[in-house]
Amino acid sequence: MPKGLKKVKASRGKVVVRQGRKQKPIVNLSQYNFEKKWDKQRTIRQNFQALGLSINPNQTIPVVAPGLVVVEREQRKDIQFQQKVDDDPLVKSEDMTDLVNQLEVPAKKERPEPWLTDNEMICMRDLVKRYGDNHKKMSRDLKLNPFQLTKKILKKKSIMYHQQVKKKQEKEKQEEEQQEEAEE
């Protein structure tokens, strides 16, 4: 018996979805007055050195004396080269320090203090009640230490726990004093 006609599937082309490249956020550098201090005749590396900045964050440029910059390169072992900045009329040490100070201000923002969540506070409260400062025994207790935290982590968290408890007690004392003053 003859076989029926075979159905031929129409070939479909590949569907290619192109996604746009993720662009880095644009940093607004106009507030730092780079235009006034930037020399278009120099290379980027020379301009950065003149401003007291480093292109490679892994390679910092220590300023030894005013006008003398010593740079150590890891690629060339034990070779140092020196470059005098005083010879260049466009570079002034005041401009360097002002610009560097302006750039360091946002970087020096204070970090928020580490704190424990409510569940961690409850867990640490029970562990401290039972074991005190014995962190080794705390780490072995599977019922009270459900996250199986290590001795070192428990030590840090117990310090944070004690700090939070002190802050809470101080805050309560202040509130009580304010209430007593308000009643009088």
Disulfide bonds with the S-S distance in Angstrom:
none
